[in-house]
Amino acid sequence: MDKTERILDAALELIIERGLERTPMSKIADRAEVGMGTVYKYFENKEHIINGIYVKIKEEEAALVFVNNGFNKDVYETFKDYYSRMIDYFLNNPLKFNFISQYAFSPLINAETQKKAMSRFHHFDTLYKKGHQEDLFKTIKAEHLTFFVFSAIAYWIKSANELHITIDTQYKNTLIQMAWDAIKK
C-alpha cells in the first residue's frame, strides 16, 4: 500500500472513531506510520483528505456495483443487481458506509470532488432512463429516482445497524423489492 493510501485509510478510521474535529493531522500521520511532512506533501489539510477519502470510496463502490454492467438487458434484473451489490459493499465495509452517510452531502465535499466521485455512477441514470422509455417508472427525473432509492436504502442500512437487525439475503432482497415497488408505475 502506498503512502497516500495509508494516509487515507488512517484518516478514515480516525474520523469515524473520533470525529473530524478530534482528528488532528498528527494522529493521522501516526496511524499511517508516516511523518507529518509526508501527510502535507500529499494533502494540504483535512478537507483535502476528506475529499480524497470520498473519491476513493466512490471509485471502489462503482467498480463493484457496475461489474456486470451491460450483461443484463432487463431493467428489473439490472436494478436488482446494482442495488444488491451496493448493499453488499456497504455491509462489508461499515467504516466506508459510515463515512459516506456522514459526508456525502457535506459542504466539505467540494463540487469538483463530487463530480469526479459520481462520474462512474451514470449507469443508474441510464438504467432509469431505459425504465422510463419502457414506461416502468413514475414520472420523475432519472437522477431523482437515483437519489430516492439510494437514500431509502442507505437510511435502511443505517437504521438496521443501529437497531442490530441482521441483514441476510432474504432481508436484502425484500428491501430491493420494496425500493422497486416504490418507484414503479
Secondary structure, DSSP 8 states (H G I E B T S, - for coil): --HHHHHHHHHHHHHHHH-STT--HHHHHHHHT--HHHHHHH-SSHHHHHHHHHHHHHHHHHHHHTTTTTT--SHHHHHHHHHHHHHHHHHH-HHHHHHHHHHTT-TTS-HHHHHHHHGGGHHHHHHHHHHHHTT-B-SS-HHHHHHHHHHHHHHHHHHHHHTT----HHHHHHHHHHHHHHHB-
